[in-house]
Amino acid sequence: MFEKLEAWKARYEALSEEIAKPEVIANQEQWRKLMKEHAELEEAVHKYEQYLSKCREMEDLEEMMAQEPDRELRLMAGQEAEELREELSAMEEELKILLIPKDPNDEKNVILEIRAGTGGEEAALFGADLLRMYTRYAERHGFSMEILSSNYTELGGVKEIILSVAGKGAFSRLKYESGVHRVQRVPETETQGRIHTSAATVAVLPEAEEVDVQIGPNDVRIDVFHASGHGGQSVNTTDSAVRVTHLPTGMIVTCQDEKSQLKNKEKAMKVLYSRLYDMMKKAADAEHAQNRKNQIGSGDRSERIRTYNFPQGRVTDHRVGITIYKLDAFLDGDMDEIIEALIYAGKEAHLKEMQA
């Protein structure tokens, strides 16, 4: 571990000198590449430097315990050393986690899909709550969102919506949102005050680019038709809606939100690329089934991952066993307490995997 950290530290110091050179700054492409590498090493190197500083403190304390003639001062040094040993042990665990290779998809943008599950109109209204939650979360983190495809109910619920979320680290922060989100509350239409349970499914895919997935010219069939709005009424009189079918897999993507057929086709293809990339990724993961044992949740869209209980004002994430009693704030995008716990738990699981 320490050999690797020393190598990272040396590389970081070399990069710090390199990115300050005028000739490197003048070559913007090279400078950006080096800055990216520098930024990726920064957290681990700074933590390692703090660790080394604490190690030097430990050496001073050990020297004092060995050479100090005053018994009381030796005892004080011993107590400090005991506390410092615990601190160093915790720092070593943090360093191990920082050494874990990053998920290559972490910096990608995201295709986020929300679908109403069991519970009829109430499930669709909960889908709209989730859409607002992710919109607020994206705003807090400076991510941009674009609706690629949507299907609303007449009461404003979400039957299905597909979004593009763009921004630095979008996938790293949202990747653990895939699964079944369950809500427990009294619907507005409920006259007896009974609590109903309904659900919505969320899927989070890394946004793929054309270089990530090969689609042959004869692999796709494009169908166009009239777009329809709430209740099936036509929203325009031209064949602007697009249905893309990937013939080898039977995968179908429909987009009709734009008035332009070309824009709808572009959006549908973006979703298709990402779904195919996700399918390829899952197939590769299945080949290495052992390394999925320790992950946080299965990532399966059918897995119940979180419960939103309105009468108690609580959110419970079942994968990390965390319950927080600030439901309103959470639904307003204040999700980081649980998301950070999931990210950390995911890294710990990866570490166990590497050590197995």
C-alpha positions as CSV (number, residue, x, y, z in Angstrom):
1,M,0.0,0.0,0.0
2,F,2.7,2.5,1.0
3,E,4.8,1.8,-2.1
4,K,1.8,2.8,-4.2
5,L,1.1,5.9,-2.1
6,E,4.8,7.0,-2.4
7,A,4.6,6.5,-6.2
8,W,1.4,8.6,-6.3
9,K,3.0,11.3,-4.1
10,A,6.0,11.5,-6.4
11,R,3.8,11.7,-9.5
12,Y,1.7,14.4,-7.9
13,E,4.7,16.5,-7.1
14,A,6.0,16.1,-10.6
15,L,2.7,17.1,-12.0
16,S,2.5,20.2,-9.7
17,E,5.8,21.4,-11.3
18,E,4.7,20.4,-14.9
19,I,1.4,22.3,-14.8
20,A,3.1,25.5,-13.7
21,K,5.4,25.6,-16.8
22,P,4.4,28.3,-19.4
23,E,5.0,25.9,-22.3
24,V,2.6,23.4,-20.8
25,I,-0.1,26.1,-20.1
26,A,0.2,27.2,-23.7
27,N,-0.8,23.7,-24.8
28,Q,-4.3,23.7,-23.4
29,E,-5.1,20.1,-24.4
30,Q,-2.0,18.8,-22.6
31,W,-2.5,21.1,-19.6
32,R,-6.1,19.9,-19.1
33,K,-5.0,16.3,-19.3
34,L,-2.3,16.9,-16.7
35,M,-4.7,18.9,-14.5
36,K,-7.2,16.1,-14.6
37,E,-4.6,13.6,-13.4
38,H,-3.4,16.0,-10.8
39,A,-6.9,16.5,-9.4
40,E,-7.5,12.7,-9.3
41,L,-4.4,12.2,-7.1
42,E,-4.9,15.2,-4.9
43,E,-7.2,13.7,-2.2
44,A,-5.2,10.6,-1.7
45,V,-1.8,12.4,-1.6
46,H,-3.1,15.1,0.8
47,K,-4.4,12.3,3.1
48,Y,-1.1,10.5,2.9
49,E,0.9,13.6,3.7
50,Q,-1.3,14.1,6.8
51,Y,-0.7,10.4,7.7
52,L,3.1,11.0,7.4
53,S,2.9,14.0,9.6
54,K,1.1,12.0,12.3
55,C,3.8,9.3,11.9
56,R,6.5,11.9,12.7
57,E,4.5,12.9,15.8
58,M,4.4,9.3,16.9
59,E,8.2,9.0,16.5
60,D,8.6,12.1,18.7
61,L,6.3,10.7,21.4
62,E,8.1,7.3,21.3
63,E,11.4,9.1,21.7
64,M,10.0,11.0,24.7
65,M,8.7,7.8,26.3
66,A,12.1,6.2,26.0
67,Q,14.3,9.1,27.0
68,E,12.2,11.5,29.3
69,P,13.4,11.2,32.9
70,D,10.2,12.8,34.3
71,R,7.7,9.9,34.9
72,E,4.6,12.1,34.7
73,L,5.7,13.5,31.3
74,R,6.3,9.9,30.1
75,L,2.8,8.9,31.1
76,M,1.3,11.9,29.3
77,A,3.3,11.0,26.2
78,G,2.1,7.4,26.5
79,Q,-1.6,8.6,26.6
80,E,-1.1,10.8,23.6
81,A,0.6,7.9,21.7
82,E,-2.3,5.6,22.4
83,E,-4.8,8.2,21.0
84,L,-2.5,8.8,18.0
85,R,-2.3,5.0,17.3
86,E,-6.1,4.9,17.0
87,E,-6.0,7.9,14.7
88,L,-3.3,6.4,12.5
89,S,-5.2,3.1,12.3
90,A,-8.4,5.0,11.1
91,M,-6.3,7.0,8.6
92,E,-4.8,3.7,7.2
93,E,-8.4,2.5,6.5
94,E,-9.2,5.8,4.7
95,L,-6.1,5.5,2.6
96,K,-6.9,1.9,1.6
97,I,-10.3,3.1,0.4
98,L,-8.7,6.0,-1.5
99,L,-6.4,3.5,-3.3
100,I,-9.5,1.6,-4.7
101,P,-9.6,2.1,-8.5
102,K,-12.3,4.5,-9.5
103,D,-15.3,3.2,-11.4
104,P,-14.6,4.3,-15.0
105,N,-18.2,5.4,-15.3
106,D,-18.2,7.7,-12.3
107,E,-17.5,10.9,-14.3
108,K,-20.1,10.1,-17.0
109,N,-23.4,11.8,-17.3
110,V,-26.5,9.9,-16.4
111,I,-29.7,8.6,-18.0
112,L,-32.2,8.5,-15.1
113,E,-35.6,6.8,-15.6
114,I,-38.5,6.9,-13.2
115,R,-41.6,4.7,-13.6
116,A,-44.7,4.4,-11.5
117,G,-45.0,0.9,-10.0
118,T,-47.8,-0.6,-7.9
119,G,-50.4,1.8,-6.5
120,G,-52.1,3.4,-9.6
121,E,-52.4,7.2,-9.5
122,E,-50.8,7.4,-6.0
123,A,-47.7,5.7,-7.4
124,A,-47.6,8.2,-10.3
125,L,-47.9,11.1,-7.9
126,F,-45.0,9.6,-5.9
127,G,-43.1,9.4,-9.2
128,A,-43.6,13.2,-9.6
129,D,-42.2,13.6,-6.0
130,L,-39.1,11.7,-7.0
131,L,-38.7,13.8,-10.1
132,R,-38.8,16.9,-8.0
133,M,-36.4,15.4,-5.5
134,Y,-33.8,14.6,-8.2
135,T,-34.3,18.0,-9.9
136,R,-33.6,19.7,-6.6
137,Y,-30.6,17.5,-5.9
138,A,-29.2,18.2,-9.4
139,E,-29.6,22.0,-8.7
140,R,-27.7,21.7,-5.4
141,H,-24.8,20.0,-7.2
142,G,-24.8,22.1,-10.3
143,F,-26.0,19.3,-12.6
144,S,-28.1,20.2,-15.6
145,M,-31.2,18.1,-16.4
146,E,-33.0,17.6,-19.7
147,I,-36.2,15.6,-20.2
148,L,-35.8,13.1,-23.0
149,S,-39.2,11.4,-22.8
150,S,-42.2,11.8,-20.5
151,N,-45.7,10.4,-19.9
152,Y,-47.8,12.2,-17.2
153,T,-51.2,11.4,-15.8
154,E,-54.0,14.0,-15.9
155,L,-53.4,14.7,-12.2
156,G,-49.8,15.6,-12.8
157,G,-48.4,12.2,-11.8
158,V,-45.5,10.6,-13.6
159,K,-46.2,7.3,-15.4
160,E,-42.7,7.3,-16.9
161,I,-40.0,9.9,-17.4
162,I,-36.5,9.6,-18.8
163,L,-34.0,12.4,-18.0
164,S,-30.4,13.2,-18.9
165,V,-28.4,14.5,-15.9
166,A,-25.1,16.1,-16.9
167,G,-22.3,17.3,-14.7
168,K,-19.0,16.4,-13.1
169,G,-19.4,13.1,-11.1
170,A,-23.1,12.8,-11.9
171,F,-23.0,9.0,-12.2
172,S,-20.8,8.6,-9.0
173,R,-23.5,10.4,-6.9
174,L,-26.6,8.9,-8.5
175,K,-25.6,5.3,-9.3
176,Y,-27.0,3.9,-6.1
177,E,-30.5,5.2,-6.8
178,S,-31.5,2.3,-9.0
179,G,-34.2,0.1,-7.5
180,V,-37.7,0.3,-6.0
181,H,-38.6,3.3,-3.9
182,R,-41.6,2.6,-1.7
183,V,-43.9,5.3,-0.2
184,Q,-46.2,5.0,2.7
185,R,-48.8,7.8,3.2
186,V,-52.5,8.7,3.3
187,P,-53.6,9.6,-0.3
188,E,-55.6,12.8,-0.7
189,T,-58.5,10.6,-2.1
190,E,-58.5,8.4,1.0
191,T,-61.6,9.2,3.2
192,Q,-60.9,6.7,6.0
193,G,-57.4,8.1,6.8
194,R,-55.8,4.7,5.9
195,I,-52.1,4.6,5.0
196,H,-51.4,3.2,1.5
197,T,-48.2,1.7,0.2
198,S,-47.2,2.3,-3.4
199,A,-43.9,2.3,-5.3
200,A,-41.9,3.7,-8.2
201,T,-38.9,2.3,-9.9
202,V,-35.8,4.2,-10.6
203,A,-33.1,3.2,-13.1
204,V,-29.7,5.0,-13.3
205,L,-27.5,4.3,-16.4
206,P,-24.2,5.9,-17.3
207,E,-24.8,7.9,-20.5
208,A,-23.0,6.1,-23.2
209,E,-21.4,7.6,-26.3
210,E,-21.3,6.1,-29.8
211,V,-17.7,4.9,-29.1
212,D,-18.9,2.8,-26.1
213,V,-21.5,0.8,-28.1
214,Q,-21.4,-0.4,-31.7
215,I,-24.8,-0.3,-33.5
216,G,-24.8,-1.5,-37.1
217,P,-26.7,0.4,-39.8
218,N,-29.1,-2.5,-40.1
219,D,-29.6,-3.0,-36.4
220,V,-32.1,-0.3,-35.9
221,R,-35.7,0.3,-37.2
222,I,-37.1,3.8,-36.9
223,D,-40.9,4.3,-36.8
224,V,-42.6,7.7,-36.7
225,F,-46.1,8.5,-35.6
226,H,-48.3,11.3,-34.2
227,A,-47.3,12.4,-30.7
228,S,-50.1,12.2,-28.1
229,G,-50.6,14.1,-24.8
230,H,-52.5,13.4,-21.6
231,G,-55.4,11.0,-22.2
232,G,-54.2,10.2,-25.7
233,Q,-55.1,13.5,-27.4
234,S,-52.8,14.5,-30.3
235,V,-50.3,17.2,-29.4
236,N,-49.4,18.0,-33.0
237,T,-50.5,17.0,-36.5
238,T,-47.1,15.9,-37.9
239,D,-45.4,12.5,-37.5
240,S,-42.9,13.9,-35.0
241,A,-42.9,11.1,-32.4
242,V,-40.2,8.5,-32.9
243,R,-40.0,4.8,-31.9
244,V,-36.5,3.2,-32.2
245,T,-36.3,-0.6,-32.1
246,H,-32.9,-2.3,-31.7
247,L,-33.6,-5.5,-33.7
248,P,-30.8,-7.7,-32.2
249,T,-32.2,-7.3,-28.7
250,G,-35.8,-6.2,-29.3
251,M,-35.1,-3.1,-27.1
252,I,-37.6,-0.2,-27.9
253,V,-37.2,3.5,-27.0
254,T,-40.0,6.0,-27.7
255,C,-39.6,9.8,-27.7
256,Q,-42.3,12.3,-28.4
257,D,-41.6,15.4,-26.3
258,E,-40.0,17.5,-29.0
259,K,-41.9,19.0,-32.0
260,S,-39.0,18.1,-34.2
261,Q,-38.8,14.5,-35.4
262,L,-35.0,14.8,-35.7
263,K,-34.6,15.9,-32.0
264,N,-36.9,13.1,-30.9
265,K,-34.7,10.6,-32.8
266,E,-31.5,12.0,-31.3
267,K,-33.0,11.7,-27.8
268,A,-34.2,8.2,-28.4
269,M,-30.8,7.1,-29.7
270,K,-29.1,8.6,-26.6
271,V,-31.3,6.4,-24.4
272,L,-30.8,3.4,-26.6
273,Y,-27.0,3.7,-26.5
274,S,-27.1,4.0,-22.7
275,R,-29.4,1.0,-22.2
276,L,-27.3,-1.2,-24.5
277,Y,-24.2,0.0,-22.7
278,D,-25.8,-0.9,-19.3
279,M,-26.8,-4.3,-20.6
280,M,-23.2,-5.0,-21.8
281,K,-21.9,-3.8,-18.4
282,K,-24.3,-6.1,-16.5
283,A,-23.3,-9.1,-18.7
284,A,-19.7,-8.4,-18.0
285,D,-20.4,-8.2,-14.3
286,A,-22.3,-11.5,-14.4
287,E,-19.2,-13.2,-15.8
288,H,-17.5,-12.1,-12.6
289,A,-20.4,-12.9,-10.3
290,Q,-18.1,-13.3,-7.3
291,N,-17.1,-9.7,-7.3
292,R,-20.8,-8.6,-7.0
293,K,-21.2,-10.4,-3.6
294,N,-20.1,-7.5,-1.5
295,Q,-21.6,-4.6,-3.4
296,I,-24.2,-2.3,-1.8
297,G,-27.5,-3.7,-3.0
298,S,-27.7,-5.8,-6.2
299,G,-28.3,-2.8,-8.4
300,D,-31.4,-4.7,-9.6
301,R,-34.3,-2.5,-10.5
302,S,-36.6,-4.9,-8.7
303,E,-34.8,-4.5,-5.4
304,R,-36.6,-2.4,-2.7
305,I,-33.9,0.1,-1.7
306,R,-35.7,2.9,0.2
307,T,-38.9,3.6,2.1
308,Y,-40.4,7.1,2.4
309,N,-42.8,7.1,5.4
310,F,-44.9,10.3,5.4
311,P,-46.8,9.8,8.8
312,Q,-43.5,9.4,10.6
313,G,-41.6,11.9,8.4
314,R,-38.8,9.4,7.9
315,V,-36.6,8.0,5.1
316,T,-35.0,4.6,5.5
317,D,-32.4,3.2,3.2
318,H,-32.5,-0.6,3.5
319,R,-29.0,-1.2,2.1
320,V,-27.1,0.7,4.6
321,G,-29.7,0.6,7.4
322,I,-29.9,4.4,7.8
323,T,-33.0,6.1,8.9
324,I,-33.3,9.9,8.9
325,Y,-36.3,11.9,10.2
326,K,-36.3,14.8,7.7
327,L,-38.4,13.6,4.9
328,D,-39.4,17.0,3.6
329,A,-35.8,18.2,3.3
330,F,-34.8,14.9,1.7
331,L,-37.6,15.3,-0.9
332,D,-36.3,18.8,-1.5
333,G,-33.0,17.4,-2.6
334,D,-31.1,17.3,0.7
335,M,-30.0,13.7,0.0
336,D,-26.3,13.8,0.7
337,E,-26.4,12.1,4.1
338,I,-27.7,8.9,2.6
339,I,-25.8,9.2,-0.7
340,E,-22.5,9.8,1.1
341,A,-23.2,6.7,3.2
342,L,-23.9,4.6,0.1
343,I,-20.7,5.8,-1.6
344,Y,-18.6,5.0,1.4
345,A,-20.3,1.6,1.9
346,G,-19.7,0.9,-1.8
347,K,-16.0,1.6,-1.4
348,E,-15.8,-0.6,1.7
349,A,-17.5,-3.4,-0.2
350,H,-15.0,-3.0,-3.1
351,L,-12.1,-3.1,-0.6
352,K,-13.4,-6.4,0.9
353,E,-13.6,-7.7,-2.6
354,M,-10.0,-6.8,-3.3
355,Q,-8.8,-8.4,-0.1
356,A,-10.8,-11.6,-0.5
